[in-house]
Each structure stands twice: as C-alpha cells, then as structure tokens.
Amino acid sequence: MTPTALNEMLALERKALVLTALQSRIGASRGMHVAELSAVTLLNERICRKAIELLRLDGVQLCGKPETGYYIAATADELTGTTDWMFKRAAKTLKQISRMTKTALPALVGQINLDD
C-alpha cells in the first residue's frame, strides 16, 4: 500500500470516528468540545479538528464555536451562525496576511488557490 493510499484510508477512518461521535449531537445545546471529542474517539485534538475540516469539505453541516463545541446543525440559523463566524475569522486572517505582505486585500484574495 502506498503512503498516499494509507493516508487516505486513515483520513476516512478518522472522519468516520468523529462523525459517529457527533451524530447524536444535534443542535448547539448539545455541542461537544474538542477535548471531549478527543477522549471519545481516542484521536488527538489536532486530528479531530482535521477530521472536522474534511467532513465540512464533504458537505457535512458540522457547526461549532469555542463557546458551543462541535455539533450538527439543527436549524438553518445554527448553520448561518457558524458560517458567519468562520467567515469573520477567515477575513481577519486575510487582513493580517495583507498587512504583513504589504499586499492589497483584493490582490491577495485574487491570488488564493482554493485547491489546497
């Protein structure tokens, strides 16, 4: 088995573990913080966060903020609240990069490759 194939298999397994742990966590009031998710899945916190990222890229509506932990959206408002929070966080990061590199934000955004 190639290293790439092994990494893909591990990613699938980790996503399945995280999704299984969160399937009963529907709605913000039932959120699970990453420390608990790590304990339940026996994955470290960094790997849990990576699995969350991959599940979101698969289209799973996993919400979460520091105050709620991770959960599956029960309503459109919960999903919107999370995506708004994520957008603000991304915008803040882009602004920092823009200032650090002395690149205008529109030019910087035009240079972004979303394939990574």
DSSP file (Angstrom, degrees, kcal/mol; ACC not computed):
  #  RESIDUE AA STRUCTURE BP1 BP2  ACC     N-H-->O    O-->H-N    N-H-->O    O-->H-N    TCO  KAPPA ALPHA  PHI   PSI    X-CA   Y-CA   Z-CA
    1    1 A M              0   0    0      0, 0.0     0, 0.0     0, 0.0     0, 0.0   0.000 360.0 360.0 360.0 134.3    0.0    0.0    0.0
    2    2 A T     >  -     0   0    0      1,-0.1     4,-2.4     4,-0.0     5,-0.2  -0.362 360.0-114.3 -75.6 157.6    1.4    3.4   -0.9
    3    3 A P  H  > S+     0   0    0      0, 0.0     4,-2.5     0, 0.0     5,-0.2   0.881 118.0  52.9 -58.4 -37.5    1.8    6.2    1.7
    4    4 A T  H  > S+     0   0    0      2,-0.2     4,-2.3     1,-0.2     5,-0.2   0.926 109.6  47.2 -64.6 -44.2   -0.9    8.2   -0.1
    5    5 A A  H  > S+     0   0    0      1,-0.2     4,-2.2     2,-0.2    -1,-0.2   0.894 112.1  50.7 -63.9 -39.9   -3.4    5.3   -0.1
    6    6 A L  H  X S+     0   0    0     -4,-2.4     4,-2.6     2,-0.2    -2,-0.2   0.919 109.8  49.8 -63.9 -43.5   -2.6    4.7    3.6
    7    7 A N  H  X S+     0   0    0     -4,-2.5     4,-2.4     1,-0.2    -2,-0.2   0.895 111.2  49.5 -61.9 -40.5   -3.2    8.4    4.4
    8    8 A E  H  X S+     0   0    0     -4,-2.3     4,-2.1     2,-0.2    -1,-0.2   0.899 111.0  49.4 -66.0 -39.8   -6.5    8.4    2.6
    9    9 A M  H  X S+     0   0    0     -4,-2.2     4,-2.2     2,-0.2    -2,-0.2   0.915 111.8  48.5 -64.9 -43.1   -7.6    5.3    4.4
   10   10 A L  H  X S+     0   0    0     -4,-2.6     4,-2.7     1,-0.2    -2,-0.2   0.899 109.5  52.9 -63.9 -40.3   -6.6    6.8    7.8
   11   11 A A  H  X S+     0   0    0     -4,-2.4     4,-2.6     2,-0.2    -1,-0.2   0.913 109.5  49.0 -61.9 -42.5   -8.5   10.0    6.9
   12   12 A L  H  X S+     0   0    0     -4,-2.1     4,-2.2     2,-0.2    -1,-0.2   0.917 112.5  48.1 -61.9 -43.6  -11.6    8.0    6.1
   13   13 A E  H  X S+     0   0    0     -4,-2.2     4,-2.2     2,-0.2    -2,-0.2   0.914 112.9  47.6 -64.0 -43.2  -11.4    6.1    9.4
   14   14 A R  H  X S+     0   0    0     -4,-2.7     4,-2.4     2,-0.2     5,-0.2   0.906 110.8  51.2 -66.8 -41.7  -10.8    9.3   11.4
   15   15 A K  H  X S+     0   0    0     -4,-2.6     4,-2.9     1,-0.2     5,-0.2   0.916 110.0  50.7 -60.4 -42.3  -13.8   11.1    9.7
   16   16 A A  H  X S+     0   0    0     -4,-2.2     4,-2.4     2,-0.2    -2,-0.2   0.907 110.1  49.4 -63.0 -42.2  -16.0    8.1   10.5
   17   17 A L  H  X S+     0   0    0     -4,-2.2     4,-2.1     2,-0.2    -2,-0.2   0.934 114.7  44.0 -61.6 -46.6  -14.9    8.1   14.2
   18   18 A V  H  X S+     0   0    0     -4,-2.4     4,-1.7     2,-0.2    -2,-0.2   0.925 114.4  48.7 -67.3 -44.6  -15.6   11.8   14.5
   19   19 A L  H  X S+     0   0    0     -4,-2.9     4,-1.1    -5,-0.2    -1,-0.2   0.901 110.5  51.5 -63.6 -39.7  -18.9   11.7   12.7
   20   20 A T  H >< S+     0   0    0     -4,-2.4     3,-0.5    -5,-0.2     4,-0.4   0.917 109.7  49.9 -61.2 -43.1  -20.1    8.8   14.7
   21   21 A A  H 3< S+     0   0    0     -4,-2.1     3,-0.3     1,-0.2    -1,-0.2   0.817 116.6  41.6 -65.3 -30.0  -19.2   10.6   17.9
   22   22 A L  H >< S+     0   0    0     -4,-1.7     3,-1.9     1,-0.2    50,-0.4   0.520  85.8  94.4 -96.9  -5.9  -21.1   13.7   16.8
   23   23 A Q  T << S+     0   0    0     -4,-1.1    -1,-0.2    -3,-0.5    -2,-0.1   0.801  90.8  44.0 -60.0 -29.4  -24.2   12.0   15.2
   24   24 A S  T 3  S+     0   0    0     -4,-0.4     2,-1.1    -3,-0.3    -1,-0.3   0.423  92.9  89.5 -93.2   2.2  -26.2   12.4   18.4
   25   25 A R    <   +     0   0    0     -3,-1.9    47,-3.1     7,-0.0     2,-0.6  -0.616  54.4 160.8-100.0  73.2  -25.0   16.0   18.9
   26   26 A I  B     +a   72   0A   0     -2,-1.1    47,-0.2    45,-0.2     3,-0.1  -0.857  48.5  16.0 -98.3 119.6  -27.8   17.8   17.0
   27   27 A G  S >  S-     0   0    0     45,-2.8     3,-1.8    -2,-0.6    45,-0.2   0.099  90.1 -84.9  97.8 150.3  -28.1   21.5   17.9
   28   28 A A  G >  S+     0   0    0      1,-0.3     3,-1.6     2,-0.2    -1,-0.1   0.807 122.0  62.6 -59.4 -34.1  -25.9   24.0   19.6
   29   29 A S  G 3  S+     0   0    0      1,-0.3    -1,-0.3    -3,-0.1    -2,-0.1   0.652 104.7  49.4 -68.9 -12.4  -27.1   23.0   23.1
   30   30 A R  G <  S+     0   0    0     -3,-1.8    -1,-0.3    42,-0.1    -2,-0.2   0.152  82.6 144.6-110.7  17.4  -25.7   19.5   22.5
   31   31 A G    <   -     0   0    0     -3,-1.6     2,-0.5    38,-0.1    40,-0.2  -0.097  39.5-144.2 -59.3 155.3  -22.2   20.6   21.3
   32   32 A M  B     -B   70   0A   0     38,-2.5    38,-3.0    -7,-0.1    36,-0.1  -0.985  13.4-134.0-124.6 120.5  -19.1   18.6   22.2
   33   33 A H    >>  -     0   0    0     -2,-0.5     4,-2.4    36,-0.3     3,-0.6  -0.344  28.0-108.6 -71.6 156.2  -15.8   20.4   22.9
   34   34 A V  H 3> S+     0   0    0      1,-0.3     4,-2.7     2,-0.2     5,-0.2   0.803 116.4  59.0 -60.9 -31.8  -12.7   19.1   21.2
   35   35 A A  H 3> S+     0   0    0      2,-0.2     4,-1.9     1,-0.2    -1,-0.3   0.920 110.7  42.5 -63.2 -41.9  -11.2   17.7   24.4
   36   36 A E  H <> S+     0   0    0     -3,-0.6     4,-2.5     2,-0.2    -2,-0.2   0.906 113.3  52.3 -69.3 -41.6  -14.3   15.5   24.9
   37   37 A L  H  X S+     0   0    0     -4,-2.4     4,-2.4     1,-0.2     6,-0.3   0.900 109.4  50.6 -59.9 -40.9  -14.3   14.6   21.2
   38   38 A S  H  X>S+     0   0    0     -4,-2.7     4,-1.8    -5,-0.2     5,-0.7   0.913 110.9  48.1 -62.3 -44.2  -10.7   13.6   21.5
   39   39 A A  H  <5S+     0   0    0     -4,-1.9    -2,-0.2     1,-0.2    -1,-0.2   0.887 114.0  46.7 -65.1 -39.3  -11.4   11.4   24.6
   40   40 A V  H  <5S+     0   0    0     -4,-2.5    -2,-0.2     1,-0.2    -1,-0.2   0.891 121.7  34.7 -70.9 -40.5  -14.4    9.7   22.9
   41   41 A T  H  <5S-     0   0    0     -4,-2.4    -2,-0.2    -5,-0.2    -1,-0.2   0.623  98.6-130.6 -90.5 -13.8  -12.6    9.0   19.6
   42   42 A L  T  <5 +     0   0    0     -4,-1.8     2,-0.3     1,-0.3    -3,-0.2   0.733  68.6 125.1  63.8  24.2   -9.1    8.4   21.1
   43   43 A L      < -     0   0    0     -5,-0.7    -1,-0.3    -6,-0.3    -2,-0.2  -0.823  68.3-106.1-104.9 150.6   -7.7   10.8   18.5
   44   44 A N     >  -     0   0    0     -2,-0.3     4,-2.2     1,-0.1     3,-0.2  -0.344  34.5-105.7 -73.2 164.4   -5.6   13.8   19.5
   45   45 A E  H  > S+     0   0    0      1,-0.2     4,-2.4     2,-0.2     5,-0.2   0.858 118.5  54.2 -60.6 -38.9   -7.3   17.2   19.3
   46   46 A R  H  > S+     0   0    0      1,-0.2     4,-2.1     2,-0.2    -1,-0.2   0.913 110.0  46.8 -62.4 -42.6   -5.4   18.2   16.2
   47   47 A I  H  > S+     0   0    0     -3,-0.2     4,-2.4     2,-0.2    -1,-0.2   0.871 110.0  54.1 -68.7 -36.4   -6.5   15.1   14.3
   48   48 A C  H  X S+     0   0    0     -4,-2.2     4,-2.2     2,-0.2    -2,-0.2   0.932 109.4  47.9 -60.6 -45.1  -10.1   15.7   15.5
   49   49 A R  H  X S+     0   0    0     -4,-2.4     4,-2.3     1,-0.2    -2,-0.2   0.885 110.7  51.2 -64.5 -38.3  -10.0   19.2   14.1
   50   50 A K  H  X S+     0   0    0     -4,-2.1     4,-2.5     2,-0.2    -1,-0.2   0.907 109.3  50.5 -65.1 -41.1   -8.6   18.0   10.8
   51   51 A A  H  X S+     0   0    0     -4,-2.4     4,-2.6     2,-0.2    -2,-0.2   0.895 109.0  51.9 -62.9 -39.9  -11.4   15.4   10.6
   52   52 A I  H  X S+     0   0    0     -4,-2.2     4,-2.5     2,-0.2    -2,-0.2   0.933 109.6  49.9 -59.7 -46.6  -13.9   18.2   11.2
   53   53 A E  H  X S+     0   0    0     -4,-2.3     4,-2.2     1,-0.2    -2,-0.2   0.927 112.2  46.9 -58.2 -46.5  -12.4   20.2    8.4
   54   54 A L  H  X S+     0   0    0     -4,-2.5     4,-1.2     2,-0.2    -1,-0.2   0.888 111.1  51.3 -65.7 -39.3  -12.5   17.2    6.0
   55   55 A L  H  <>S+     0   0    0     -4,-2.6     5,-2.4     2,-0.2     4,-0.3   0.903 109.7  50.3 -63.8 -40.7  -16.1   16.4    6.9
   56   56 A R  H ><5S+     0   0    0     -4,-2.5     3,-1.6     1,-0.2    -2,-0.2   0.898 107.4  53.6 -63.7 -39.4  -17.1   20.0    6.3
   57   57 A L  H 3<5S+     0   0    0     -4,-2.2    -1,-0.2     1,-0.3    -2,-0.2   0.769 104.3  56.6 -65.8 -24.3  -15.3   19.8    2.9
   58   58 A D  T 3<5S-     0   0    0     -4,-1.2    -1,-0.3    -3,-0.2    -2,-0.2   0.508 127.1-103.8 -80.4  -6.0  -17.5   16.7    2.2
   59   59 A G  T < 5 +     0   0    0     -3,-1.6     2,-0.3     1,-0.3    -3,-0.2   0.488  69.2 150.1  97.2   4.2  -20.6   19.0    2.9
   60   60 A V      < -     0   0    0     -5,-2.4     2,-2.2    -6,-0.1    -1,-0.3  -0.554  50.8-128.1 -71.2 132.0  -21.4   17.8    6.4
   61   61 A Q        +     0   0    0     -2,-0.3    12,-2.3    12,-0.1     2,-0.6  -0.422  44.3 163.8 -84.5  66.3  -23.1   20.6    8.3
   62   62 A L  E     -C   72   0A   0     -2,-2.2    10,-0.2    10,-0.2     2,-0.2  -0.763  15.3-170.3 -87.3 120.2  -20.8   20.5   11.3
   63   63 A C  E     +C   71   0A   0      8,-3.5     8,-2.0    -2,-0.6     2,-0.2  -0.538  14.3 147.0-102.7 170.0  -21.1   23.6   13.3
   64   64 A G  E     -C   70   0A   0      6,-0.2     6,-0.2    -2,-0.2   -36,-0.0  -0.645  19.7-177.8 162.7 143.9  -19.1   24.9   16.2
   65   65 A K  E >>  -C   69   0A   0      4,-0.8     4,-2.7    -2,-0.2     3,-1.1  -0.917  49.8 -96.3-141.6 164.1  -17.6   27.8   18.0
   66   66 A P  T 34 S+     0   0    0      0, 0.0     4,-0.1     0, 0.0    -1,-0.0   0.850 123.4  49.5 -55.1 -34.5  -15.5   27.9   21.1
   67   67 A E  T 34 S+     0   0    0      1,-0.2   -34,-0.1     2,-0.1    -3,-0.0   0.711 121.4  31.5 -80.1 -18.0  -18.4   28.5   23.4
   68   68 A T  T <4 S-     0   0    0     -3,-1.1    -1,-0.2     1,-0.2     2,-0.1   0.709  92.2-142.3-109.4 -24.7  -20.6   25.7   22.0
   69   69 A G  E  <  - C   0  65A   0     -4,-2.7    -4,-0.8   -38,-0.2   -36,-0.3  -0.382  48.9 -39.3  79.6-172.8  -18.2   22.9   20.9
   70   70 A Y  E     +BC  32  64A   0    -38,-3.0   -38,-2.5    -6,-0.2     2,-0.3  -0.640  69.1 149.4 -91.8 145.0  -18.9   20.9   17.7
   71   71 A Y  E     - C   0  63A   0     -8,-2.0    -8,-3.5    -2,-0.3     2,-0.4  -0.975  47.8 -97.0-162.1 164.4  -22.4   19.8   16.7
   72   72 A I  E     -aC  26  62A   0    -47,-3.1   -45,-2.8   -50,-0.4   -10,-0.2  -0.786  52.3-102.0 -90.6 133.5  -24.5   19.0   13.7
   73   73 A A        -     0   0    0    -12,-2.3   -12,-0.1    -2,-0.4     3,-0.1  -0.279  33.4-176.3 -58.4 131.5  -26.8   21.9   12.7
   74   74 A A  S    S+     0   0    0      1,-0.2     2,-0.3   -48,-0.1    -1,-0.2   0.663  71.5  24.6 -96.8 -23.4  -30.4   21.5   13.8
   75   75 A T  S  > S-     0   0    0      1,-0.1     4,-1.8     0, 0.0    -1,-0.2  -0.914  78.4-113.7-138.2 162.4  -31.5   24.7   12.0
   76   76 A A  H  > S+     0   0    0     -2,-0.3     4,-2.7     1,-0.2     5,-0.2   0.851 116.9  58.7 -63.1 -34.3  -30.6   27.0    9.2
   77   77 A D  H  > S+     0   0    0      2,-0.2     4,-2.5     1,-0.2    -1,-0.2   0.878 103.6  50.9 -64.7 -37.5  -29.8   29.7   11.8
   78   78 A E  H  > S+     0   0    0      2,-0.2     4,-2.0     1,-0.2    -1,-0.2   0.925 111.8  47.1 -65.0 -43.1  -27.3   27.5   13.5
   79   79 A L  H  X S+     0   0    0     -4,-1.8     4,-2.8     1,-0.2     5,-0.2   0.930 113.1  48.7 -63.2 -45.0  -25.5   26.8   10.2
   80   80 A T  H  X S+     0   0    0     -4,-2.7     4,-2.7     1,-0.2     5,-0.2   0.894 108.3  54.6 -62.5 -40.4  -25.6   30.5    9.3
   81   81 A G  H  X S+     0   0    0     -4,-2.5     4,-1.8     1,-0.2    -1,-0.2   0.903 112.3  43.6 -59.9 -41.5  -24.2   31.4   12.7
   82   82 A T  H  X S+     0   0    0     -4,-2.0     4,-2.7     2,-0.2    -2,-0.2   0.925 114.2  48.3 -70.8 -45.0  -21.2   29.1   12.3
   83   83 A T  H  X S+     0   0    0     -4,-2.8     4,-2.4     1,-0.2    -2,-0.2   0.878 111.4  51.1 -66.8 -35.0  -20.5   30.1    8.7
   84   84 A D  H  X S+     0   0    0     -4,-2.7     4,-2.4    -5,-0.2    -1,-0.2   0.931 111.5  48.0 -62.3 -45.1  -20.7   33.8    9.6
   85   85 A W  H  X S+     0   0    0     -4,-1.8     4,-2.1    -5,-0.2    -2,-0.2   0.915 112.7  48.4 -61.7 -44.0  -18.2   33.1   12.5
   86   86 A M  H  X S+     0   0    0     -4,-2.7     4,-2.4     1,-0.2    -1,-0.2   0.894 110.7  51.5 -63.8 -40.3  -15.9   31.2   10.1
   87   87 A F  H  X S+     0   0    0     -4,-2.4     4,-2.8     2,-0.2    -2,-0.2   0.926 109.6  48.9 -63.4 -45.3  -16.1   33.9    7.5
   88   88 A K  H  X S+     0   0    0     -4,-2.4     4,-2.2     1,-0.2    -1,-0.2   0.895 111.7  49.9 -61.7 -39.8  -15.1   36.6   10.0
   89   89 A R  H  X S+     0   0    0     -4,-2.1     4,-1.9     2,-0.2    -1,-0.2   0.912 112.2  47.1 -65.0 -43.0  -12.2   34.5   11.2
   90   90 A A  H  X S+     0   0    0     -4,-2.4     4,-2.6     2,-0.2    -2,-0.2   0.904 111.4  51.4 -65.2 -41.5  -11.0   34.0    7.7
   91   91 A A  H  X S+     0   0    0     -4,-2.8     4,-2.2     1,-0.2    -2,-0.2   0.897 108.5  51.3 -63.4 -40.0  -11.4   37.7    6.9
   92   92 A K  H  X S+     0   0    0     -4,-2.2     4,-1.9     2,-0.2    -1,-0.2   0.902 111.1  48.1 -63.2 -41.2   -9.4   38.6   10.0
   93   93 A T  H  X S+     0   0    0     -4,-1.9     4,-2.3     2,-0.2    -2,-0.2   0.917 110.8  50.7 -65.4 -43.9   -6.6   36.2    8.9
   94   94 A L  H  X S+     0   0    0     -4,-2.6     4,-2.6     1,-0.2    -2,-0.2   0.877 108.0  53.3 -62.1 -37.6   -6.6   37.6    5.3
   95   95 A K  H  X S+     0   0    0     -4,-2.2     4,-2.3     2,-0.2    -1,-0.2   0.914 108.7  49.5 -63.4 -42.4   -6.3   41.1    6.7
   96   96 A Q  H  X S+     0   0    0     -4,-1.9     4,-2.7     2,-0.2    -2,-0.2   0.930 112.0  47.6 -62.0 -45.1   -3.3   40.1    8.8
   97   97 A I  H  X S+     0   0    0     -4,-2.3     4,-2.4     1,-0.2     6,-0.2   0.911 110.0  53.9 -62.1 -42.6   -1.6   38.5    5.7
   98   98 A S  H  X>S+     0   0    0     -4,-2.6     5,-2.0     1,-0.2     4,-0.7   0.919 112.9  42.3 -57.2 -46.6   -2.4   41.6    3.6
   99   99 A R  H  <5S+     0   0    0     -4,-2.3     3,-0.4     3,-0.2    -2,-0.2   0.903 113.9  51.3 -69.1 -41.5   -0.7   43.9    6.1
  100  100 A M  H  <5S+     0   0    0     -4,-2.7    -2,-0.2     1,-0.2    -1,-0.2   0.867 119.6  35.1 -65.1 -36.6    2.3   41.5    6.7
  101  101 A T  H  <5S-     0   0    0     -4,-2.4    -1,-0.2    -5,-0.2    -2,-0.2   0.456 104.3-126.4 -97.1  -1.7    3.0   41.2    3.0
  102  102 A K  T  <5 +     0   0    0     -4,-0.7     2,-0.4    -3,-0.4    -3,-0.2   0.901  62.6 141.8  54.2  43.4    2.0   44.7    2.1
  103  103 A T      < -     0   0    0     -5,-2.0    -1,-0.2    -6,-0.2    -2,-0.2  -0.960  59.1-110.1-116.0 130.2   -0.4   43.4   -0.5
  104  104 A A     >  -     0   0    0     -2,-0.4     4,-2.6     1,-0.1     3,-0.3  -0.314  29.0-121.4 -57.9 139.6   -3.8   45.0   -1.1
  105  105 A L  H  > S+     0   0    0      1,-0.2     4,-2.9     2,-0.2     5,-0.2   0.887 110.9  51.8 -54.6 -45.2   -6.5   42.7    0.2
  106  106 A P  H  > S+     0   0    0      0, 0.0     4,-1.8     0, 0.0    -1,-0.2   0.904 112.3  47.0 -60.7 -37.8   -8.3   42.4   -3.3
  107  107 A A  H  > S+     0   0    0     -3,-0.3     4,-0.7     2,-0.2    -2,-0.2   0.904 112.7  49.9 -67.6 -40.1   -5.0   41.5   -4.9
  108  108 A L  H >X S+     0   0    0     -4,-2.6     3,-1.1     1,-0.2     4,-0.5   0.931 110.0  49.4 -63.1 -46.4   -4.3   38.9   -2.2
  109  109 A V  H >< S+     0   0    0     -4,-2.9     3,-1.0     1,-0.3    -1,-0.2   0.861 106.7  56.8 -62.6 -35.7   -7.7   37.4   -2.5
  110  110 A G  H 3< S+     0   0    0     -4,-1.8    -1,-0.3    -5,-0.2    -2,-0.2   0.703 104.8  53.6 -67.4 -18.8   -7.2   37.1   -6.2
  111  111 A Q  H << S+     0   0    0     -3,-1.1    -1,-0.2    -4,-0.7    -2,-0.2   0.528  81.6 116.4 -92.3  -7.3   -4.0   35.1   -5.6
  112  112 A I    <<  -     0   0    0     -3,-1.0     2,-0.6    -4,-0.5    -3,-0.0  -0.422  51.8-155.4 -71.0 131.9   -5.7   32.5   -3.4
  113  113 A N    >   -     0   0    0     -2,-0.2     3,-0.7     1,-0.1    -2,-0.1  -0.941   4.0-167.0-104.9 115.1   -5.7   28.9   -4.7
  114  114 A L  T 3   +     0   0    0     -2,-0.6    -1,-0.1     1,-0.2    -2,-0.0   0.328  68.1  89.3 -86.9   7.7   -8.6   27.1   -3.1
  115  115 A D  T 3         0   0    0      1,-0.2    -1,-0.2     0, 0.0    -2,-0.0   0.641 360.0 360.0 -80.4 -13.6   -7.4   23.6   -4.2
  116  116 A D    <         0   0    0     -3,-0.7    -1,-0.2     0, 0.0    -2,-0.1   0.468 360.0 360.0 -82.1 360.0   -5.3   23.0   -1.0
